[in-house]
Amino acid sequence: MRAAGVVVLFHFDGGAPNCVKGITVGGGPLDPTRTYRVATIDYLLLGGDGHTGFAKGTNVIYGDVEVDVVAAFITAHSPVSPKVEGRLASS
């Protein structure tokens, strides 16, 4: 999942259900009292792959169809050069 400005530190030992150890947003700690705006695809919003948390969101705004957005981006920025940006870190 793409998360601009977010870094998630996790530890996965093969059995722990809660493996997230820390999250930073914009270089600072995640604030549980703050409201964050999240962009996602409709598949996840509707619970795909077990992501039921997205359905709890409020103020849902639908935009362009994601396949069209991705195709337009690739067309405008070809050739694309994917890279690892350090948003996920394992301890």
C-alpha positions, 0 to 999 in steps of 0.5 A: 500500500502506498503511503506518502509521508508515512513510515511503518516499522514492523516486526513479523515473527510468523505468528504475532497478529499485531506486528506494527511497532511504530508509525510516523507521519511527516517525520513525527509520531502518529497522533491518535487524536488527529483525523487523517485523510486517506486516499485508497482504491474502491477495492480496499474501501469496500473491504477487499483483502480483509481491509475492513478499517477503510469502511469505517471512514467518513466523508468518502469522496469518489474520484477517477477510476484508478486504472485510468489514473495509473494509465495516464500517469505511466503515459505521462511519465514513461519510462517509469523507474520504480524504487524502494523509498523506505516507507516500510521497515522491519525490525 
